[in-house]
Structure formats: C-alpha cells, structure tokens
Amino acid sequence: MTTQLPSFDFLTLRNDGNDLNGILSKSVKPKNVLCMHIHGSWGNFYENPFCTQLSIVYNNAGFDYASVNLSGHDGGTISENFGESIDEIVSWINFLVDDETKIILQGHSLGALKLIRLASSSQYADLHERTAGLVLLSPFDLVAFYGGPNVERRRSHAKEFRDENGEQALVPKSIFDMWPISVKSYLELSEPEGDYDIFPTRLGEFGELDDTEIPRLVVLGEDDQASYPGAENVLDILEISTSSCELISSAPHNFAGCEDTLTKVVSNFIESLKI
C-alpha cells in the first residue's frame, strides 16, 4: 500500500518589496489549525525530506501545514536578524490564517531557535494564547557552534578582520569554514551571553526555553554534530525543563534516513495536545 503524497499550493508573501515564498498543504478534514514550519541555515521551505512526511502527519490530524521562507533563507544565510525574522513569522501567520485559528509552530535548527525566541517574548502574548504547541527539531547552542572551544580567540580574529574589511565582508574559512557568513552576523551569533545566546547547552542551561510555557516537543538526533556537548547530554538538560523530549537513535542533524521515526514522535505529540 502506497502513501499518497500531499498536494501543495505555492505561496508568495509580499514583504516590503522582498517576496518570501512557501508552500501550503490543506487537510481534507480541517479543524481550523495550522502548523507552520521554519527551516534552518542554508535550507529552504521544501528541501528536507521530513517536511513532506510531516505534512502528511499534520494533514491526517486535520491540520493545515505550511513551510515558509524568511529573508536571506533561500539556500543561504549570509546575514541574520532574529528581530526581522520573527516579524516575518508573524506576517506569515497573519497572511495564512485569521485570529480564530490555532497555531502549531515547528522549527528546525536555526528555525527552532527563532521560535524559542518568539515563544519566550512577552511582546507576542496574544499569539502565545493561540499557539497550541511548539515542535523544536535539532535546536543547538549557537555560541558553541560558531565559536567552538576557542570562541574568544576566533572572535578576536574576526574583529580584526571586520576592522580591516567592513562588517559585511565574509568571514575567512580560517575562522569559520562551514558556509559563507558576514563578519557582522558571525560576531553576533557567537557572542557569549549576547542576544543570540538563546540555547546555551554548553553551560548546562536551557536559556530562553525556560521562559516558554507553550507545550513543546524537542527532538534531537543522536548523531547531530551541531548538538553540544553531545545530544545525550543535551537531552539530560532538557528533561528537567521540557514537557516532551525525544532522542532518535543514529539520526543526524536533518534526520535523514530516520524520517519514519520522526513522524511517529511528532504524531504522538500532536495527539497529546488534544486539539
């Protein structure tokens, strides 16, 4: 028996002259609930295989499912601005649904961190009341990821490079070699106790997640190289604070090859919400 793939409508959000794209799959038995997925660094709204499989899970539960882009996030993330991103997430919600629709916010990697920031900010209290759940896939410690074990030395070199070349210049690979990123964004994302130190698991803490009262699921891959100090250790921290957390055996950061297990975990969580 084959599983029928969902059909998607292509979306375009006009955003101050900057068009943002996405896709929407509608449930055939809608319950006035939308799940909106926010992808991570160097991703886009459609590419991770789990996106399609999770859309089926949500549609079967009676929920519509959207996966959307934010500025600078169509296969690249040279510059980052969480304030801008959160404004765009809210704009997408207002574009897709009315005030009576319940929301499930799902984010992967950097997208999960943006949703933690959104869910912990008192500025969006009205949206929090409509948000039935958070699904946080592979959140990670930004400072540990970008700075590494020698964060202050790397940041010192990055500041010297910025002073010589300007803040929009791309960081040299000798400082960070995974993908192009502006020195301005690199310094902001790697600053200990800075505005982007949202999920400081390197310190044995869960940061802004502690201020999030919305029911949430955190899913980590056992082989996630971005998880610091290792996914099992992060899970131990999360079990103190999180209503539901799962570690998927042998899964990498993007859950490639483990999508079936991920769909079961997410399905169990949304059933527990009893929407």
C-alpha positions as a Python dict, from the first residue, in 0.01 Angstrom:
ca = {
    (1, 'M'): (0, 0, 0),
    (2, 'T'): (147, 334, -102),
    (3, 'T'): (101, 658, 86),
    (4, 'Q'): (-48, 935, -124),
    (5, 'L'): (172, 1242, -124),
    (6, 'P'): (7, 1571, -29),
    (7, 'S'): (-58, 1844, -282),
    (8, 'F'): (92, 2185, -213),
    (9, 'D'): (-7, 2534, -311),
    (10, 'F'): (282, 2770, -384),
    (11, 'L'): (274, 3081, -163),
    (12, 'T'): (417, 3429, -207),
    (13, 'L'): (416, 3683, 76),
    (14, 'R'): (482, 4043, -34),
    (15, 'N'): (707, 4184, 234),
    (16, 'D'): (832, 4541, 185),
    (17, 'G'): (944, 4464, -168),
    (18, 'N'): (1109, 4139, -59),
    (19, 'D'): (899, 3846, -179),
    (20, 'L'): (900, 3544, 56),
    (21, 'N'): (797, 3203, -74),
    (22, 'G'): (643, 2896, 82),
    (23, 'I'): (410, 2602, 33),
    (24, 'L'): (77, 2508, 190),
    (25, 'S'): (-91, 2169, 217),
    (26, 'K'): (-453, 2175, 332),
    (27, 'S'): (-623, 1898, 525),
    (28, 'V'): (-931, 1744, 367),
    (29, 'K'): (-1096, 1743, 713),
    (30, 'P'): (-979, 2076, 858),
    (31, 'K'): (-1000, 2158, 1229),
    (32, 'N'): (-903, 2525, 1200),
    (33, 'V'): (-542, 2456, 1299),
    (34, 'L'): (-227, 2548, 1107),
    (35, 'C'): (122, 2407, 1156),
    (36, 'M'): (388, 2641, 1020),
    (37, 'H'): (743, 2515, 966),
    (38, 'I'): (1052, 2740, 978),
    (39, 'H'): (1369, 2589, 831),
    (40, 'G'): (1727, 2644, 935),
    (41, 'S'): (2056, 2778, 800),
    (42, 'W'): (2131, 2701, 437),
    (43, 'G'): (1793, 2537, 392),
    (44, 'N'): (1470, 2633, 222),
    (45, 'F'): (1099, 2572, 257),
    (46, 'Y'): (1085, 2237, 76),
    (47, 'E'): (1417, 2054, 66),
    (48, 'N'): (1444, 1844, 386),
    (49, 'P'): (1261, 1514, 319),
    (50, 'F'): (1099, 1517, 663),
    (51, 'C'): (897, 1827, 565),
    (52, 'T'): (680, 1631, 321),
    (53, 'Q'): (634, 1337, 555),
    (54, 'L'): (541, 1559, 849),
    (55, 'S'): (288, 1745, 634),
    (56, 'I'): (104, 1413, 596),
    (57, 'V'): (101, 1368, 975),
    (58, 'Y'): (-48, 1713, 1028),
    (59, 'N'): (-299, 1680, 743),
    (60, 'N'): (-418, 1344, 878),
    (61, 'A'): (-477, 1513, 1216),
    (62, 'G'): (-695, 1774, 1046),
    (63, 'F'): (-431, 2048, 1045),
    (64, 'D'): (-316, 2255, 750),
    (65, 'Y'): (62, 2264, 702),
    (66, 'A'): (282, 2542, 567),
    (67, 'S'): (658, 2561, 521),
    (68, 'V'): (789, 2912, 458),
    (69, 'N'): (1099, 3114, 385),
    (70, 'L'): (1227, 3415, 576),
    (71, 'S'): (1460, 3686, 445),
    (72, 'G'): (1801, 3555, 345),
    (73, 'H'): (1683, 3195, 373),
    (74, 'D'): (1651, 3050, 27),
    (75, 'G'): (1955, 2826, 37),
    (76, 'G'): (2168, 3078, 220),
    (77, 'T'): (2209, 3271, 540),
    (78, 'I'): (2494, 3517, 498),
    (79, 'S'): (2324, 3772, 724),
    (80, 'E'): (2095, 3707, 1021),
    (81, 'N'): (1849, 3927, 1207),
    (82, 'F'): (1622, 3746, 1452),
    (83, 'G'): (1403, 4053, 1507),
    (84, 'E'): (1335, 4075, 1135),
    (85, 'S'): (1277, 3700, 1112),
    (86, 'I'): (1023, 3699, 1395),
    (87, 'D'): (833, 3990, 1238),
    (88, 'E'): (818, 3786, 918),
    (89, 'I'): (695, 3474, 1100),
    (90, 'V'): (410, 3680, 1243),
    (91, 'S'): (342, 3826, 897),
    (92, 'W'): (319, 3475, 754),
    (93, 'I'): (72, 3372, 1025),
    (94, 'N'): (-144, 3678, 957),
    (95, 'F'): (-122, 3608, 584),
    (96, 'L'): (-234, 3246, 616),
    (97, 'V'): (-497, 3240, 891),
    (98, 'D'): (-737, 3452, 1092),
    (99, 'D'): (-729, 3523, 1464),
    (100, 'E'): (-953, 3225, 1542),
    (101, 'T'): (-711, 2967, 1404),
    (102, 'K'): (-488, 2777, 1643),
    (103, 'I'): (-119, 2751, 1556),
    (104, 'I'): (147, 2486, 1593),
    (105, 'L'): (492, 2632, 1532),
    (106, 'Q'): (758, 2391, 1410),
    (107, 'G'): (1120, 2486, 1353),
    (108, 'H'): (1434, 2302, 1250),
    (109, 'S'): (1785, 2401, 1360),
    (110, 'L'): (1815, 2781, 1348),
    (111, 'G'): (1440, 2794, 1282),
    (112, 'A'): (1379, 2622, 1615),
    (113, 'L'): (1585, 2890, 1793),
    (114, 'K'): (1379, 3164, 1630),
    (115, 'L'): (1062, 3000, 1758),
    (116, 'I'): (1208, 2975, 2109),
    (117, 'R'): (1273, 3350, 2094),
    (118, 'L'): (920, 3416, 1965),
    (119, 'A'): (759, 3191, 2227),
    (120, 'S'): (951, 3346, 2516),
    (121, 'S'): (888, 3711, 2422),
    (122, 'S'): (613, 3894, 2612),
    (123, 'Q'): (564, 4112, 2304),
    (124, 'Y'): (369, 3830, 2138),
    (125, 'A'): (141, 3730, 2426),
    (126, 'D'): (-169, 3731, 2201),
    (127, 'L'): (-1, 3488, 1963),
    (128, 'H'): (109, 3268, 2253),
    (129, 'E'): (-257, 3224, 2354),
    (130, 'R'): (-335, 3087, 2006),
    (131, 'T'): (-27, 2865, 1989),
    (132, 'A'): (-120, 2510, 2083),
    (133, 'G'): (229, 2365, 2060),
    (134, 'L'): (594, 2407, 1967),
    (135, 'V'): (784, 2139, 1778),
    (136, 'L'): (1158, 2212, 1805),
    (137, 'L'): (1373, 1992, 1581),
    (138, 'S'): (1751, 1995, 1641),
    (139, 'P'): (1785, 2322, 1835),
    (140, 'F'): (2151, 2390, 1914),
    (141, 'D'): (2387, 2616, 2103),
    (142, 'L'): (2475, 2895, 1857),
    (143, 'V'): (2778, 3019, 2052),
    (144, 'A'): (2926, 2670, 2079),
    (145, 'F'): (2859, 2603, 1712),
    (146, 'Y'): (3003, 2923, 1567),
    (147, 'G'): (3270, 2990, 1826),
    (148, 'G'): (3392, 2641, 1906),
    (149, 'P'): (3618, 2569, 2204),
    (150, 'N'): (3829, 2879, 2131),
    (151, 'V'): (3547, 3126, 2093),
    (152, 'E'): (3727, 3434, 2225),
    (153, 'R'): (4031, 3378, 2005),
    (154, 'R'): (3812, 3332, 1698),
    (155, 'R'): (3609, 3638, 1784),
    (156, 'S'): (3925, 3842, 1831),
    (157, 'H'): (4046, 3744, 1484),
    (158, 'A'): (3701, 3817, 1340),
    (159, 'K'): (3701, 4166, 1492),
    (160, 'E'): (4041, 4238, 1339),
    (161, 'F'): (3910, 4118, 1003),
    (162, 'R'): (3598, 4335, 1039),
    (163, 'D'): (3804, 4644, 1118),
    (164, 'E'): (4010, 4589, 802),
    (165, 'N'): (3734, 4479, 563),
    (166, 'G'): (3399, 4604, 694),
    (167, 'E'): (3117, 4423, 874),
    (168, 'Q'): (2953, 4285, 556),
    (169, 'A'): (3269, 4105, 442),
    (170, 'L'): (3255, 3724, 453),
    (171, 'V'): (3436, 3559, 742),
    (172, 'P'): (3755, 3377, 631),
    (173, 'K'): (3745, 2998, 637),
    (174, 'S'): (4026, 3002, 891),
    (175, 'I'): (3767, 3136, 1140),
    (176, 'F'): (3452, 2955, 1021),
    (177, 'D'): (3452, 2717, 724),
    (178, 'M'): (3108, 2558, 702),
    (179, 'W'): (2939, 2821, 484),
    (180, 'P'): (2968, 3191, 392),
    (181, 'I'): (2857, 3429, 665),
    (182, 'S'): (2914, 3800, 715),
    (183, 'V'): (3154, 3901, 990),
    (184, 'K'): (2873, 4110, 1144),
    (185, 'S'): (2643, 3806, 1176),
    (186, 'Y'): (2930, 3582, 1287),
    (187, 'L'): (3018, 3814, 1576),
    (188, 'E'): (2655, 3849, 1681),
    (189, 'L'): (2581, 3476, 1669),
    (190, 'S'): (2898, 3373, 1852),
    (191, 'E'): (2884, 3625, 2139),
    (192, 'P'): (2864, 3455, 2481),
    (193, 'E'): (2565, 3592, 2676),
    (194, 'G'): (2476, 3802, 2372),
    (195, 'D'): (2134, 3850, 2212),
    (196, 'Y'): (2162, 3521, 2022),
    (197, 'D'): (2277, 3304, 2312),
    (198, 'I'): (1931, 3151, 2323),
    (199, 'F'): (2002, 2783, 2395),
    (200, 'P'): (2330, 2769, 2595),
    (201, 'T'): (2356, 2396, 2650),
    (202, 'R'): (2736, 2428, 2673),
    (203, 'L'): (2667, 2579, 3017),
    (204, 'G'): (2425, 2305, 3119),
    (205, 'E'): (2136, 2551, 3082),
    (206, 'F'): (1828, 2571, 2861),
    (207, 'G'): (1816, 2951, 2833),
    (208, 'E'): (1504, 3108, 2688),
    (209, 'L'): (1331, 2771, 2666),
    (210, 'D'): (1287, 2802, 3042),
    (211, 'D'): (1059, 3104, 2984),
    (212, 'T'): (840, 2921, 2733),
    (213, 'E'): (509, 2799, 2874),
    (214, 'I'): (362, 2669, 2548),
    (215, 'P'): (352, 2286, 2534),
    (216, 'R'): (656, 2178, 2341),
    (217, 'L'): (835, 1883, 2193),
    (218, 'V'): (1213, 1888, 2146),
    (219, 'V'): (1358, 1624, 1912),
    (220, 'L'): (1731, 1560, 1885),
    (221, 'G'): (1929, 1325, 1663),
    (222, 'E'): (2179, 1101, 1840),
    (223, 'D'): (2444, 1178, 1573),
    (224, 'D'): (2376, 1551, 1546),
    (225, 'Q'): (2720, 1712, 1517),
    (226, 'A'): (2576, 2055, 1598),
    (227, 'S'): (2448, 1938, 1936),
    (228, 'Y'): (2685, 2044, 2215),
    (229, 'P'): (2806, 1884, 2438),
    (230, 'G'): (2653, 1588, 2257),
    (231, 'A'): (2287, 1504, 2204),
    (232, 'E'): (2258, 1268, 2501),
    (233, 'N'): (2396, 1533, 2736),
    (234, 'V'): (2162, 1796, 2593),
    (235, 'L'): (1871, 1556, 2643),
    (236, 'D'): (1961, 1525, 3012),
    (237, 'I'): (1936, 1905, 3043),
    (238, 'L'): (1607, 1921, 2854),
    (239, 'E'): (1440, 1652, 3060),
    (240, 'I'): (1448, 1894, 3352),
    (241, 'S'): (1252, 2163, 3169),
    (242, 'T'): (1069, 2023, 2870),
    (243, 'S'): (724, 1868, 2866),
    (244, 'S'): (833, 1623, 2598),
    (245, 'C'): (1175, 1546, 2451),
    (246, 'E'): (1299, 1262, 2234),
    (247, 'L'): (1636, 1135, 2114),
    (248, 'I'): (1625, 950, 1781),
    (249, 'S'): (1892, 683, 1754),
    (250, 'S'): (2153, 729, 1477),
    (251, 'A'): (1978, 1040, 1342),
    (252, 'P'): (2188, 1328, 1204),
    (253, 'H'): (2102, 1696, 1232),
    (254, 'N'): (1846, 1679, 949),
    (255, 'F'): (1707, 1334, 1049),
    (256, 'A'): (1800, 1192, 706),
    (257, 'G'): (1716, 821, 698),
    (258, 'C'): (1515, 849, 1021),
    (259, 'E'): (1209, 1032, 888),
    (260, 'D'): (968, 749, 977),
    (261, 'T'): (1074, 758, 1343),
    (262, 'L'): (1047, 1138, 1346),
    (263, 'T'): (692, 1127, 1208),
    (264, 'K'): (588, 883, 1483),
    (265, 'V'): (734, 1107, 1753),
    (266, 'V'): (561, 1417, 1616),
    (267, 'S'): (234, 1230, 1564),
    (268, 'N'): (232, 1118, 1928),
    (269, 'F'): (295, 1473, 2044),
    (270, 'I'): (15, 1634, 1843),
    (271, 'E'): (-224, 1362, 1963),
    (272, 'S'): (-130, 1454, 2320),
    (273, 'L'): (-236, 1815, 2258),
    (274, 'K'): (-598, 1701, 2213),
    (275, 'I'): (-688, 1988, 1982),
}
